[in-house]
Amino acid sequence: MFTRVKRAVIFVMVGKEAPMGSSLKQSVSGSSSHDGHDRDIVRGEVRKVDVLCDKDREMMLEFSRLCVKRLNNHLPIKLFLSLFQQFFDANVLKEIEKNRSIILHAASGFERGKDRAEMDVNELFELTKKVDTEFVRKTSNPLFSLEVRYDDFAEIRKKRIASLATMVFDLFCNWHTVAHFHHVVKSTYTEERYKEMLSEVLHLYNVETKMLSKSITFHGPAGRVKDLFAEKLFTTMEKTAGDIAVVYTRKVYAASSFKS
């Protein structure tokens, strides 16, 4: 994966489709230091962390967009989503920040010559909790209460952290020169294995999101549709995860002159 990395990528549930194309998307894309394909090469070196963060962000935003589009086809769910636009937008940024921290930490470990088995998943888990704390503070809302119960999903999140860190190590091990992302992926995984890796990360996130719903108490009319929303959300996310894994695998393995 990384040779000399000096910088540093989930996610997901946004609100209505229209804002996704404007303020949220602009806010997220603004976090990148370089525009277009030029961000892949800086002073002759591949900014591998930037490439991975960009790929993760692109996939997760599309995953979110498609989930919301499908949920909006169900009237009770659509009305529920409209109440919590700000919450969902903030959740996208929260998950992108978590993934970025995981990738940065794994890349740093690789650069220092650590073996993947030496990665401290518990330490990374604690880092993600800091992001959660800020998220809870920013999304305080009279419509719902959020008190994160980590015991409900700690092991699931740790497994997802380990999966992301493993992908970083796998890719960096084969990222020796100024190579495009799809070349590195193809030299690291079979097409089926890459699809499985993407599916696993998305599935683990879906399971965590479902379990996180136990930490949320909705007040007023929204409380009556919580269970319906949580179940429909999970089934929609699972279907979308499979579709997104297929699409983004094809993007890599069907690439000829595709640039990372």
Buried (B, 14 or more C-beta within 10 A) or exposed (E): BBEEBEEBBBBBBBBBBEBBEEEBBEEBEEBBEEEEEEBBEBEEEBBBBBBBBBBBBBBBBBBBBBBBBBBBEBEEBEEBBEBBBEBBBBBBBBBBBBBBBBBBBBBBBBBEEBEBEEBEBEEBBEBBEEBBEEBBEEBEBEEBEBEBEBEBBBEBBBBBBBBBBBBBBBBBBBBEEEBBBBBBBBEBBEBEEBBBBBBBBBBBBBBBBBBBBEBBEBEEEBEEBBEEBBEBBBEBBBBBBBBBBEBBBEBBBEBEEEEB
